[in-house]
Amino acid sequence: MPPRLRPLLPRLVMGLTVAASLLGATELTLRVAYGPPSPPVLLVAEGFASGRPFTVSRGMVTVEYQKGDAIDPFPLQPTPGVPRVLVFGGSSVHGGSHLDYREEFPGLVETLLGAQDRPIEVLNLAQPGRDSNSTRPVLAEALAFQPALVVFYMGHNDLGNTIMQARYPGVRGALEARITVLMQRSKIHEMLAAGLHSELLTAQQMAEPWAMPPLTEAQRVMAAGLFERNLVWMTEQIHAVGGEAILVTPISDMTLKPRVGATEADQAALKNPHRYDLATLDAALQAEPDRPDLLWIRGSQRMDARDPRGCDDLRRASDLDPRPLHASEAMADALRAAAAESGARLVDLRAEVLQKHCIPPKEWFLDEVHLSREGHEQVAAILAPAVAEVLAGR
C-alpha cells in the first residue's frame, strides 16, 4: 500500500465496521418486525457442501449439511425395538415453513404413531435445494444408520435445479448462484426487491425476478428421466441393506399465477386478467391450447363461478408453466414409475389430494411448494398410516 494511503486504512476499516453493524441491526429489526425472509426456492444444494455430510462423535451423529437449521444430533445406532425412519427432500420437507423440525410432517408422523403406541424414530434429513441427484451420495452414507424405512418426498427441486444449472453453468456461474442465494436470505434484500419492482425493473424481470430461462420440453423429459433413475437406484440401495422405501408424490399450490412472461402477450394477460371474459378465453385457447397464462385466468374465473372445469385448467396451467417452482404431473408419473420398477411403496399424495379436493387447498401452502402448518399436518395424517403399515410388514 502506498505510504500516503496508510493513514486512511483505519478510517476505512472503521467505516466498513460501522456499515456492517448498521446492516446487521437493520436486518435483525426487519426480521423481528416482519418475520424471516422466504427461503430460496432455487438453491442447488450440491456444489456448496464441503466435507462429509455427517460427523460422528461419541456415538452421536450431527447432520453437517443442514448447518444452522440442523436437527438435533442422534445416536449412531437405533434404539432396539424402535424402527428408524429417514426422510429426504428439499425445503418443502425441512426449512421452508419456518417451523421447528418437530412440527414439520416427518416429526408429526413420529408424534402421531407414538400416540397410537407405535413408537418410531423419524429423522428429517431434508435440506433446502436438495434434489434426487444430491441426495444419492447422502443416502449412501445415511444407510450406515440402519434405517428400517426411508421416505422420499421430492420432485420440486429436480425441475427447479434443471433451470438453475442452465442459468448458472460452470464455476463462475456457481459463484453467481451462491451470491444470489445469499442475497435471497436477507430480509433487507427481499423488502427492497419488493419495493423496487414497480419502479426500476423491466417487465420481464417483474414477471420473473430471477430471470430464469424457460424450461424446454427436452429439459422436462431429461429431468423426469433422471429423477426416475435416481429413485430406482436409491431404492435398490435401501433394499440391499434390508430396508424399505416409500415414494411420495409431492403437491403444490396451483392457485398461484404461473411464472411465465417470455412474451409480451403472457405479461399482458397476467397483468390484466380481469379484462378477459370466458368467451374470449375459450376462443383464444382454441387457437393456443397450451398457454398457461390463459389457462390460469380461465381456471380462476371458473373456480370463482364454482365450475368444476376450473380445476382442470389450473392443473394444466401448473404443468405447462415454463418456469416451474413446483412438481408437475410428469414428475409424479416418473415417481410412480420408479415405485413400480423398484418395488417401493407408493403414497400417491398428489392423486389422493386432487381426487378429494379438486386442487390442493390454498391454506396448505405458504407459496408454490412450502407447506403451512396445516399443510404439514395434512401430509402427516395421510403418510402416517402408510409408514405404520410398511413397518408392521417387516
N, C-alpha and C positions, 0 to 999 in steps of 0.2 A: 504494500500500500504506500502511495506517495506520502512523504512526511507532512505535506500541507493538509492532507485529509485525515491524518490520525486524530487530531483533536475532535473531529466530528463523529468519530466512532462511538464514543459513549452516548452522545445525543441520539444517534441512530438506534442503538440498542435500547435506550430508554423509550424512544418513540414507538418502536416495534412492541416493546413490552406493554406499554400503556394501551396501544391499539388492540393487542391480543386480549388484554384484560377487559377492555370495553366490549369487544365482540363476545367474549365468553359470558360476561354479565348480561348482555342483551339476549344471547341465545337462551340462557337459563331463565330469564324473566319471561320470554315468549313461551317457553315450554311449560312454565308454571301456569301462565295465564291461558294458553290455548291448547295445551297438550303437546305430546311429542309429534315430530313430523311423520308423515306417512312413510312406510318402508319403501325402498326402491323396488319396483316391480320387475325390473330387468337387471338382475345382478348375476353376472357369470361367476358362479362360486369357484369353479376350478380355475387355477392360474393365480389365485390370490392367497391360497392357503400355503403355509410353509411348515415343514417338518411333518411329523406323524399326526394323524387325525385324533389319536387318543394317547394319553400317557397314563402309566400305572405306577402308583407309589403306595407302598404298604398295603397292597391288596385292594386299593381303591382306584377306580378309573375316572379320569377327567376328560371331558369332550373338548378338545382344544379348538376345533374349527368353529364352534358356536360362540367363542370369545366372550364378550361381556354379557351375552344373553344365554349363557350355558345352563343346562340343567345341573342339579346337584351331583357331585361325584357319587358313583355307585360301586358296589362290591364287584370284583372281577368274576367271582363265582355266584351264580344264582342261589337263593335260599332253597334248601331241599323242600320239595313238595309245593313250591310256589313257581309256576311256569313264568318264564321271562319272555316278554313280547317287545320287539324293536319296531319302531315306526319311522319310516323315511319319507321325505317330501321336501317342499320348499316353504316359503313364508306363510302359505295358507295352512300349514300344519304347525309351524312354530315361528313366532316372532312377528307375524304380520298383523296381529289383532291387539297388540299392546296388553296382553293378558299374562298373568303368571302361567308357567307351563303346566301347572296342575289344573288350570281352568281351560286349557286347550283340549280338543277332543281326545287325544291319547290319554291324558290324565283323567279325563272324565270317564273313559271306558274302564280304567282301573278302579275308579271310585264306584261306578255302577255295579261292576261284577263283585267287588268286595262287599257291597251292601247285600248281595244275594248269596253270601257265604261261598263265593268262588274267588278266593284271593289270587291275584296275579300281580306281576310287576311289569309295568309298561314304561319303557324308556323312549322318550321323544328325541330322536336323533336327527330331526329335520333341521334345515338351515335355509334362510332366505337365498333364493337364486339357485339352489341345488336342483339339478335335474338328473335324469337317469344316467347320463354319461359320467357326471361327477360323483354319483352315488356308488357306482361299481367298485372303485378302489376302497371306499369307506366300508362298504358291506364286507369286502374280503377280510378286513381287519376286525369288524364287529362280530363276525361269526365265532371268534375266539371267546365271546362272552356267553356262549352256549344258549342261544335263544331257542325256545320251543316254537316260536312263531314270529314271522317278520311281515309287517304290513306296509304296503306301498300306496301312497296317495299322491300321485304326481301326473304330469302331463302339461300343466300350465307352462312351466319353465322350459320344457323341451321345445315348445314353439317359440317362446319369447327369446331364449338364448340363440335360436337359429337366426333370428333377426339381429340380435346383439352382436353375434360373431361376424355377421356380414357388415354391420355398421362399424365395428371396431376390429378390423383384422390386424394381425401381426403384433409385434412388441410395442410399437408406438401406439397402435390402437388400443392395446390392453391398458397402457398407461392412461390414455384419454378416458377409457371406460372407468378406470379406477377413480380418476378425479371427478367424473360425473357422478358416480355413486356416492363419493364422499360429500359432494355438494348437496345431493338429494337427502342426506342425513341431517342437514341443517335446517332448523325452523326458520332462520333468517332467510335462507335461500328460497324456501317454499313460499313464504309470505311475499317476498319481493317479486318472485316469478308470477305469483297470482295477481299482484297489483300492477305489474308492468305489461301483462299480456294485452290489455285493451289499448295500450298506447304505443308500445315500441315493437312488438313482434309482428312478423308478417302473417298473412292469412294462413299460409301452410303451417307456420310454427304455432299459431293459435289452435289449429286443428290437431296438431301433433307436437307437443312441446319437445319431445326427444328427437324429432326429425328422423324417425326410424324409416328405413326403406320398406316399401310394401313387401309382403311375403308372397312369393310366386308359388304357382301350383307345384312346380318341381321341388321347391323347398318344403312345401307341406308334405309331399309324398316322402321325401328324404327323411324329414323329422319323424314322421309316423313310423316308417320302416325301421329306423334306428332305435326308436323308443321301444318298439315291439321286441327287437332282437336283444336289447339290453335287459328287458324284463324277463325274457326267457332265460338268458344266461344267469341272471341273479337268482331266479327261482331254482334253477338246476344246482347252483352252488349251495343253496339252503337245503334242498332235498338231500344233497350228498352228505351233509353232516347230521342228517336225521331231523331237520326242522321242517316246518310247514310255512306256506306263504299265502297271504291274502292280497289280491289286487283290487283296488277300489277306484271306480271311475269318478273323477272329481266333478264338482259342479261350479257354476259361475253365475254371476248376476247378468241376466240377459235383458234387463230393462234399461241399461245404460246405452248411450249412443255408441255406435261402432266408431272406431278410431280411423275413419277414412280421411279424405282430404287430399287425395292425389290429384284430383281435378277440380276446376272451379265449380263444376256442377255439383260435385259432392259437398263442397264447402257451402255453397249457396243453399242447398237443400237442408242441411243440418242446422244452418244458421237461422233459417226462417221456416221451420217445419209446419207452422200453422197456416201457411198460405196455400198448402196443398189440400184439396178435398179428395174424398175417396175415389170419385170418378176419374179425376186427373191422375191419381196414383195408379189406379188399375190400368189406365191406358199407357202410362209411362213404363210400368213393369211388364206389360205385354211386349213392348219393344225392347226393354233391357231387363230381363228377369233376374239378373244376378247383381243388381245394385243394392248393396247392404244399407245404404243411407235411405233409399226409398222404402225398402222392406221394413226398416226400423220405424219410419214415420207411419207407414200404413198399419204396422203391427201395434204401435202405441195408440193410434186412433181407434182401431178395432177393439183393443183392450178397454179403452175408455167407454166404448159402446157395448161392452160385455159380449163381444163377438168372439167365440172360441177360436176362430181362424187367426186371431191376433197372435196366439201362442206360436203357431207355425211360422208366421212372419218373423217374429222376434228370434226364434231358434235359428232360422235360416240366415237372418242378418248377422247373428253372432258367429255362425260357422263361416260366413263369407267375408268377415272382417279382414282386410288385408294387413292390418297391424294388430294382431290379436294379443291381448294380455290375459287370455283365458284358454281353457282347454275346449277343443271343438269335438263334434261328434266323430270326426275322423280319428282323433287321438283316443277317444273312448273305444272305437272299433279296434284300434291297434292293441289296446289293453285287453279287450275281450279276447282277441285272437291269441295274445300271449298267454292268457289264462288257460284257454283251450289246449294250446300246444304243450304247455309245461305241466299241466295238472294242478295249477294253483287254484285256490278257492277264489271265485269272483264275487265281489259285492258290487253289483251294478247300481251304485248310488244314483248316478245320473238318470238312468231309465226309471228307477223307482220314484224319484222325486218328480220327474216330468209326468209320469203316469198319474201321480196323486195330485200334483199342484199345477199342471199345465206348464208352468215355468217355475224355476226355483224362487221362493218368496224373497222379495227385495230385503225384508227385515233380517234375513240370514247373513247379509253381507255388509261390509264397510265400504267396499269398492268392487271392482270387477271380480276379484278372486278371494280377498281376505275375509274370513268369516267373522261375523259379530259374535257376541257371547251366546245369543240364541242359536246362531248357526252352528257353533261348536257343540252345543247341547243336542241339537237335532241330529248332527252327524254321529255323535257318540251313541245316541239312542238306537240308530239304525245299525251301527257297526258292532256294538257290544254283543248282541245275540250270535252273530257270525263268529266272533272271536271265541265266545264260550263254546260253541258247537265244535269248532275246529280243535280246540284244546281238549274237549271231552272225548274226541275220537282218536286221540293219540294212544 
